[in-house]
Amino acid sequence: MINIKWFGHSCFKITSNKGIVVVTDPFDPTVGYSPLDIEADIVTSSHSHYDHNYFKAIKGDFKIIDKPKEYNVKDIIIKGVRTFHDNVYGTKRGKNIVFLINMDGIKLCHLGDLGHTLTDKQLEEIGKVDVLFIPVGGYYTINNEEAVKVVKQLNPKLTIPMHFKTPEIDFPITDEKNFLKELNGRKISSNNIDVDSAFLETEKVISLNYK
């Protein structure tokens, strides 16, 4: 059983059944969400923008993972796959790293600020996915329609949208409603869920709250 908690934008706290904590893409307070106050063992950053690499918000003796290679930290296996922040090979916004996190037999895939659908090579590198964290807001990342295509490419058991418009932020991005509608997903009031093999057999697409 792992716990997934969303703090807004692309920042999640993923906790193993042994209490090992992975935090993804911590954001600067100027983004608009409540300031982060999290203790972690591992922090991943998909790219070096202020809304994805604010390590100052994280407490503890944590390992920063921000390169496209393989890591083993406290028995959590993490692999970075090189992608781009736009659909023109990074010429507009640079590179992006997709992180694969193997925790308690569950393979989680955090797409960061992915700006394009995936190539055959990238799909091969990523492989099987149980839980997918996918940006859907557009403008800086893939939009709702492109996100649906990427979900179909990866065919995860559970999909969790991120990096979309909420009342807390003024980024020029859209909300997740069309994405959820297209994939028959649902929005829940909680900011966290417990995930195990049984849960993955019953849920397909869930949007978390950030409070």
C-alpha positions, 0 to 999 in steps of 0.5 A: 500500500502506498499513499499519494498526496497532491499539493497542487501543480506537479508536486506529489508526496508518494509514501511507501509502506515503510514510510519512505517519502518521494516528493516530485517537482516542488514549487516556489511559493509564488506559484499560488498554492499553499507553501510546501512544508514536507519532509522527504527522503527523495526529491525528483525534479523534471526540469530546472524551472522555479515551479518544479525545482524549489528544493528549499521547501523540502525538509530532511536529508533528501536525495535530489534526482534531476538527471536522466539515469537510474537511481537506487535510493533506500530500495526505491528504484527510479529511472529518468527518461529524457523528453522535451518541454515542447513539441520542437525538440526543446528549442522553445522551453528546453528538456524535460525528464520523465521519472519512473518510480518503482515502489512496493511493486507499483510502477509510477510514472511522473511526466513532468512538463511533457510537451509532446506525445511519446516516440516509440523509443521513449515508450520502450524506455518507459515500459509498463505503467501502473500509476501515471501523473500527467500534465493536461493544462496545455500552453506550457505542456501537452493539452487535454487532447494530447494528454488523452493520446499519451494515456492511450500510448502508455495504457496505465492502470490509474491516471492522475492529471496534474499541472492544470488550472485551479482557482489558486493560480493565474497561469494561462492553462486550462482545467482538467474537466475535458480530460476527465470527460474524455476518459470517464474520470472523476474528481474527488474531494480528498488530496490523497489516496491509498493505492494497492493492487486491488485499488488499481483494478477498480479505479482508472482516472482520478483527479485529486484536490490540492487542499 
